């Protein structure tokens, strides 16, 4: 019995001596972990604020800020373990995490592809919320962008959720990247009309329509076709989507009506 108690006391003193010897490393590891956590918290706050100023999607900005914070925390945790002399455990954890991430990534490769495409579009976005775009058969106005998909509202009121990877892979047409959008209307001019007078009257009528630009982008009327008994003219006018109060299609409708009235007056004259 005395031998058993002596062995227990001996082992206890050994553990105590080992704990005392390791105490400086333990305190240093705790200090490293605490400093890393404070730095990660501060960087997360600063990056969240900065990304929200550069991006139009606060959800994606918040996600990227949290991702940066978590990466810093993982680095700090690894440094803390190395300070304790447990670098082998850190390597094992990272190796296991890498294998797990590879398996999950292979199983969910489509989701991961859309996720990475969303991140790329956040930093180099080919459009802004409110732009009128066309991607493949989808044509409409962008209403939102999140991590997986872009939401586009078509002209007939449908909400289409396009995977971000599809937008990255396919050509994208942005009709309003600078705010200016041109419309073309084809008009048939009878041979009996004076061409110069007709084109001038059409141009004057189009410029009176509200929403049509008159200074920065001027209206053009060009003869673009010749057919028996008539000349085909193309009327090109511009609108500014950023300053337009109504809908672009309403402006186009007003232009067509103004051209029709101008043609009627010329034919009666």
Buried (B, 14 or more C-beta within 10 A) or exposed (E): EEEEEEEEEEEEEEEEEEEEEEEEBEEBBEEBBEEBBEBBEEBBEEBBEEBBEEBBBEEBBBBBBBEBBEEBBBEBBBBBBBBBEBEEEBEEBEEEEEEEEEEEEEEEEEBBBBBBBBBEBBEEBBBEBEBBBBBEEBBBBBEBBBBBBBBBBEEEEEEBEBBBBBBBEEEBEBBBBEEBBEBEBEBEBEEEBEEEEBBEBBBEBBBEBEBBBEEEBEBBBEEEEEEEEBBBBBBBBBBBBEEBEEEBEBBBEBBBEBBEEBBEEBEEE
